[in-house]
């Protein structure tokens, strides 16, 4: 009982009726135009003229409902007046069936406003006036050939309570119908929901890509800067030139990392960020120079037209090599780091090999990066490019990262 009467005690039930009444009143300017068919056929019966007027009125409301502005106004108004969670209309073209949903709901809103709101108002007026007979006259209840004057005696109070209850019920029905139909007629259609889901998936994929980019860039920069700072501190007194070179390398790498960070933060704040910093295989020599300034011994083997690899593959290859070299600096045990880049006609082969400082067999076996998001991120990146990924021990004391990416070398 309490659950059934709860909607009658909610304020939004009555704001829904007021919303319907406002919609009905807003349709009044269309009424003179709706009477034109009846005026042209003045000899028709009154009932036919009334039907023609209603049909013309509905047609004019439907034309108004086809406008995108009308749909936006109805969505915002229904969201506030009916407390219905309606998303903003999706951009792009809609099918004819989707476009007709808004006119149908607008006609329904106006119809309920002209029927439900006056009925509820009349019942409310009767409920307030019957006990004191404020309106004058008489109100009689007739049942089985017996009638009673409701304005006199104790009958006026139950009749007033019944009228007030019926008024609340009418308001609840009007608002309930509008609430039930609003998501179905004003909400997104199946095609729009698919478009919104695709847009959301694309946004999540972009943010996931940015997370990988930020991890690769910041992780490499912090690792290299830490090693370079240690090198600069050790040789500052005996070799100031080498110390200055190491500090200069720290400055250059941290500046590049700050550019990446500013771009990612701008995207995450949904601001208009500038052009994304692009790192490609063309930047590989600079990356190797920074590693040498950090004190690492790098043995590169570059062959093929690797500098002409373009697009996503080139960007991904740079990040893969950056992550592999960062791991080599962070987890390696010194010694040369082998970097191999071979660009063939059909594939781009990448390989990074370094010493692990541990025996890779028996109880002392140690996977080079045992945790974190580096290798899983690289594996996911390679999988999306339909490539081959391999990482693991290479002999007793070496770790090898090998990647093969399908590629087309530009002419």
N, C-alpha and C positions, 0 to 999 in steps of 0.2 A: 504493500500500500504506500509506504513512504517512498520507495523507489519509483513508483508510478507517478507520484505527485511532485517529485523533485524537479522535473522540467518546468512545472507551473510556478515554482518558486524562484526560478532563475531569471535574472534581469535580462539576459540575452534573448529569452523567449519573446519578450515584449519589444526589444529593440529590433528583432526580426520583423515583427508586424509593422513597426514604424518605417522600416526600410522598404517593405512592400508598398506601404501607403505613399512613401516618397516617390517610388518608381511609378505608381499609378498617376500621381499628380504631375510628374515630369512628362507623362505621355499626353497631357491635355493639349499642348500646342499642335499635335497631329490630328486632333479630332475634327477641326474644320475641313481639312483635306480628306479625311475619311468619309465625310458626309456627301462628297461630290457624286459618287455613283448613285446614291439614293435620290439626290436632287435631280440628276439626269433622268431617272426613271420614277418620276413623281406619281405616275398612275399605278405603280405597284402597290400591293397591300402593305400595311404598316409592318407586319412581321417580316416580309421580304426585305423591306428597306432597312429594318434593324439588322437583319443578317448580313446584308450587303455592307452596312456601315462597320459591323464588327470584323468582317473579313478584310475590308480595306484598311481598317485600323491595325489589324494583325500584320498585314503585308507591309505597311509603313514601319511598324516596329521592327519587323524582320530586316528591312533594309537598313535601319539604323544599327541593328545588332551586327551587321556584317563589317562595320568599321572596326579597325584594330584599336582605335582609341576607346570605343565603347567597351570592348572586351577588357581592356586594362582597367577602366573605371569600375566595371562590374566586379572584377576580381578583387581590386583593392577594397571596394565597399563591402562585398560579401565577406571578405576576410575579417573586417573590423566589426560589422554589424551582426554577422551570424557566428563569429568565432570559428570559422572553417579554415583549416590550414591549406590554402591554395598557393601554389608556387607562381611566380611571375610567368607570363606567357613566353614561350620559347620563340626565339627569332627564326626566321626562315618561312618558306612557303608551306601552306597547309592544304590538305585535300579538301574537296568540296564538302564531303560529309563532316569533316572537322569544323569547317567554317559555318555550317548550319547549326551547330550546337549552341552557339551564343545567341542567335536570334530566337531559338526555341526557348532558352531559359529566360530571355528578356520578356517574351510574350507571357510565359508562365508567371513571372514576377509581377507584371502589370495586372494580369487576371486575378491573382491572389490579392493584390492590393485593392482592387475594386470590389472584391467579394468578401474576403476575410476580414479586412480592416473595418468596413462599415458594419458588418454583422457583429464583430466583437464590440465595437463602439455602442451599437444599439443595445446589446445585452448589458453592457456596463451601465448605460444610462438607466435602463429599467431596474437593474439591481440597486442602484443608488436612490431611485425615486419612489419605488413601490412602498417601502415602509412608512414614509411620511406623506404619500400621495402628493408629492411636490408638483407633478405635472397637471394635477386636476383630473377630472373625468373618472372613469371606472375601468378596472381591468378584471375580467371574469374568466374563471376556469370552468369549462363544461366537460362533464364526464358521465356517460350513461344517462343522458337526459336530465342531469342535475347540474346546476351551475352555482358557483360561489364567487362572491366579490372579493378579489385578492387584496384590494386596497383597504379593506376593513378587517379587523380582527387579527388573529394570530397567523392567518394564511399569508399575510404580506411578507413576513420575515422568511419563511422557507422559500417562497417564490423569489424573493430578492437574492437569497443565498444561491438558489439554483441558477438564476441569471448570471450572477458573478462567476460561478463555477463554469458555466457554459462559455462565458466570455474568455476565461482563462484557457479552456480547452480549445476554443477556436484559435486563439493566439498560438497555443502549442502546436496545433495541426499545421497552421500556416508556416510557422518557423521550421517545424520538422520537415515539411515537404521541401522547403527551400534548402535546408541543410543537406538533405539526402540527394537532391538533384544537383547542387552546386559543384561537388567534386566530379560528377559524371558529365556535366555539360560545360562547366567552366574550367575544370582541371585539365591536365595534359592528356592527350589521346595516347593510344598505344604507340603510334609513330613518334610522337613528341617525347614519350618516356624513353623510347630507344635512343633518340637523339640526345636527350639529357644524360642517359647512362653512358653513351659513347663519349660525350664531352667530359663527363666526370672521369671516365677511364683514361682518357687522353691526358687530363690534368694530373691524375695520379702517376701515370707513366712518366710525364715530364718532371714531376717532383722527384720521382725515384731516380731518374737520370741525373738530375741536379745533385741529389745526395751522393751518387757515385762520383760525379765530377768533383764535388767539394772534398769528398774523402781522399780521392787520388791527389788533388792539388795540395790541400793543406797537409796531408800526411807526408807527402814527399818533401814539402818545403820545411816542415818542422824537423824531420829527420836530417835533411841535408844541412839546415842551419845549425842544428846542435853539433854536428860533427865539424862543420866549418868553424864554429866558434871555439871548439876545443883545439882545433889545429892552430887557429890564430893566437890563442892564449899561449900555446907551447912555443911558437916560433916568433912571438912578438919581439923578444929581446935580441935574438940572434939573426933573424931574417925579417926585417920590417916590410920588405917588398912582398914577400909571400903572405904575411899577415894582412897587409892592405888588400891584396888580391882576394883573400878569403872573405874579408869583411865586405868587399865590393860584391862578391858573389852572393853573400847573404842578403844584401840590399836588393839586388836584382830579383832573386827568387821570392823574397817576401813581397815585393811590389807586385809581381805577377799573381801571387796567391791572394793579395788584397783585391785585385781586380776581379778574380773569380768569386771571392766572398761578397763583394759589393753587388755583383750581378745576381748571385743566388738570393741574397737578402732582398733585393728589389723585387724579384719574382715572387718570393714567399709572402711579401707584403702586398702583393697584387698591385704594385706600382708599375709604371711604364719604365722598365729598365732599358738601358742602352743595348747596343749590339753585344751579344755574348762573346766573351773572350774565346778565341778559337786557337787551339793547339793542335798541330798536325805533325806528320812525319817531317815536314820541312823544318820544324823546330827541334828535331832530334839532336843535331850538333850542339846547340846551345845547352840542352839538357845534359849531354855528356860532358861538356866543359864545366858545368856547375859541379858535377860529380868529381871531376879531377881536382877542382879547387877545394873540395871537401877532403881530399887526400886519398880518394879511391883510385885504384888502378883499373882502368877500363880498357878492354881489348875489343874494339868494335870490328865487325865484319859486315860490311854493307855492300850488297851487290844487286844487280838488276836496276830497273827504273823505279826504285822505291820513292824517289823524290816526286814522281809524277802521279803517285796514287792520290786520289782526291776523295772528297766527300766524307761520308760516315765512316768508311773503312780507315781512312787516314787518321781521323780524329780518335777512333777507337784504338788503333794501333799505337798511337802516341800515349794514350792513357794506360794501355796494357804494359808498355815498356816502362813507363814512369812508375807504375805500381811494382813491377818486378824489380826495378833498380832500387826503389825505396826499401823493399823487403830485404834486398841483398845488403844494403847499408845497415839496416836496423838489426838483422838477425845473423848476418854473415860474420865470418871469423877472419877477415882480412884476405889478402891474396887478390889476384886479378879477377875481375868480373867480365865474363865473356858475353858480348851482346852481338847477336846475329840477326840481320834483317835481309831477307832475300825476296825480291819482288819478281815473280814469274808471270807468264801470260795469263794464268788462271788462278793463282793463289799468292798470298803474301804470308811468308813464314817468319815468325818471330821466336827468338830463343834468348833466355837469360840464364846463365850458369854461374854459380858462385860456391865458395867453400862454406860449409856449415859449421865446421869446428867440432863436429861430433861424429862418431861412428854410426853409420846408417844401417847397421845390422845388429841383431841381438837385442839385449835389454836396453842398450843405449841409443836405440833408433829414435830420432827426433825429427818430426815434420817441421819444416822450416818456419812457416807461420802456422801455429797450432790453433789460433783463435782470431777473432776479429771479422771484419766484413770485406777484407781485401780480396782473397782468393774466391770466395763465393760471388762477390760482385764481378770479378773478371770472368768467371765461368758463365754467369748470367749474360754478361755483355757479349761474349763469344757465341753463346747459344742463340741469341737474338739475331746475330749476323750469319747464322748457319755455318759456323766454323767448328774447328776441333780444338779442344783444350786439354792440356796435360800438365800436371804439376806433381813433383815428387822427388825422392832421392835419385841421384845419378852417380852411382858408384859409392864407395865407402864414406866419402866426406864432401860430397857435392850435392847441391840442390839444383834442379832444372825446371824452368818454366818454358813450355813450348806451346805455341799457338799457331794455327793455320787458318787463315781467313780467305774465303773466295773473293776475288777482286778482278776488276777490269782496269787495266792501265790505260790512262788517257794518252792520246797521240800528241 
